[in-house]
Amino acid sequence: MNEPLSLPPLTAPVKRSVTIGGHRTSVSLEDAFWRELRDIARAQGRTAAMLIAAIDAARPPEVGLATALRLYVLAQIRGNRA
């Protein structure tokens, strides 16, 4: 029989306003992603807003900003494990 999963603390997405290229927009991410994004930005010597703008500029138009941010965080975490 399988043991029950031990889940991390689960939170609903949190909507935050960000400015990208002088344009205000809102992004909804879970708190864990917001924390990791800030930590990654700090490690790169950037602000979170600067990192979000760079990700936004690099993402393909068919991929939403929240998705691009989550996938970027995941890639960074996976890269750090390697």
C-alpha positions in Angstrom: 0.0 0.0 0.0 1.3 3.5 -0.9 2.0 5.9 1.9 0.0 9.2 1.9 1.7 12.1 0.2 3.2 14.8 2.3 2.3 18.0 0.6 4.1 21.4 1.2 1.9 24.2 2.5 -0.6 25.0 -0.3 -1.7 28.5 -0.9 -4.0 30.1 -3.5 -2.4 32.3 -6.1 -1.6 35.8 -5.0 -2.2 38.6 -7.6 0.4 41.3 -7.7 0.8 44.3 -9.9 4.0 44.7 -11.8 5.3 47.4 -14.3 6.8 46.1 -17.5 8.1 48.7 -19.9 6.1 51.4 -18.2 2.9 49.3 -18.5 1.1 48.0 -15.3 -0.2 44.5 -15.4 -1.2 41.9 -12.8 0.2 38.5 -12.3 -1.2 35.7 -10.2 1.4 33.2 -8.7 1.5 31.1 -5.6 3.4 32.6 -2.7 6.2 29.9 -3.1 6.8 31.1 -6.7 6.9 34.8 -5.6 9.5 34.0 -3.0 11.7 32.0 -5.3 11.4 34.6 -8.0 12.6 37.3 -5.5 15.5 35.0 -4.4 16.5 34.3 -8.0 16.4 38.0 -8.8 18.5 38.9 -5.8 21.1 36.2 -6.6 21.3 37.7 -10.1 21.8 41.2 -8.8 18.4 42.3 -10.1 15.1 43.4 -8.7 12.1 41.1 -9.1 10.6 43.7 -11.5 13.7 43.6 -13.7 13.7 39.8 -13.8 10.0 39.7 -14.6 10.5 42.2 -17.4 13.3 40.2 -18.8 11.3 37.0 -18.7 8.3 38.8 -20.3 10.5 40.0 -23.1 12.0 36.6 -23.8 8.7 34.5 -23.7 6.8 33.5 -26.8 3.5 35.4 -27.3 1.4 32.2 -26.9 2.8 31.6 -23.4 1.2 33.6 -20.6 3.4 35.6 -18.3 2.4 33.6 -15.2 3.3 30.4 -16.9 6.6 31.8 -18.1 7.5 32.9 -14.6 6.6 29.5 -13.1 8.6 27.6 -15.7 11.6 29.9 -15.3 11.6 29.4 -11.5 11.4 25.6 -12.1 14.2 25.7 -14.6 16.4 27.7 -12.2 15.7 25.3 -9.3 16.4 22.2 -11.5 19.6 23.9 -12.8 20.8 24.4 -9.2 20.3 20.7 -8.4 22.4 19.6 -11.3 
